[in-house]
Amino acid sequence: MFDTGKRYKAVVCKTPKTGFILIATKVISMFASISAPFSSRTLLFSLLLGLGASFASAAGVEAVGGQAGAPVSPWKGSAEFGLSSATGNTSARSMNGQLKLSYQLDEWKHTFRASTVQSRENGKSTVNRSAAEMNSRYSINDRTYAFGNGRVMRDTFSGYDYQASLAGGLGYTFWKAEEGELSVEAGPGYRRSKMKNLPAEDNAIGLLKEDFSYRFSATTQFEQSLSVLSGKENTEAELQAGLRVNMTDTLAMKLSHTVQYNSDVLPGKKNTDTFTAVNLVYDFAK
């Protein structure tokens, strides 16, 4: 038998890493099979499966680490969901959701995000988008860090069957305080994308990413992120901005706006898509 402190260390060393490996396995498997057609339901199922296993691991850490005097869990996560419905002359339903999970220990921080937007009108699908992103960073000092980023996105109405990328480089935190922080990262990468009815294309890209957060008060926070992947064939960009208001320690309301851009699209398709949502957010593994 060993004491509580030793048991906690054993779980932290094995259980969280096992959970994160399950996440990585799911994302890697999607990249490995990206050339084959897949549905957003299959993508979402894979994401939820990996996150479910990881959350179970995180819950194990919480159960042991929640004892008096035990270290704080390295896991943090949140889930948000929004739904709207209309009936009568027009029958329309839409839903969106997002899951975030992060693991931080010493110089390492791993972040995983999965999101989906679905909409149907009069029985026909009008929006069908799912995406997943994993980012790992290693702190070199208080301001500078190295990172690796993997991203896959499927939007059946954008003209692309899928867009997937891998990139790595250096990041720098320009501002960090109790109220928030601002960081920017950049580096080279590789992208594989496929337009509908056209062969897949592979090309080198450059990634530029920016993250900003600012806490106005103990209950109100602004979050904003920008991601740009530019290559010879296409430049894709995504801007997300949201205002979050905490209602309790674990529940919050969030108003968000997302703008997505592709410079190269099929004839008849627009370069820019926007999404606005009001979601209920639940924080877990805090």
Secondary structure, DSSP 8 states (H G I E B T S, - for coil): ---HHHHHHHHHHHHHHHHHHHHHHHHHHHHHTTTS---HHHHHHHHHHHHHHHHHHHHHHHHHHTSTT----SEEEEEEEEEEEE-SSS-EEEEEEEEEEEEEETTEEEEEEEEEEEEEETTEEEEEEEEEEEEEEEESSSSEEEEEEEEEEEETTTTEEEEEEEEEEEEEEEEEETTEEEEEEEEEEEEEEEETTS--EEEEEEEEEEEEEEESSSSEEEEEEEEEEEESS-EEEEEEEEEEEESSSSEEEEEEEEEEEESS--TT--SEEEEEEEEEEEEE--
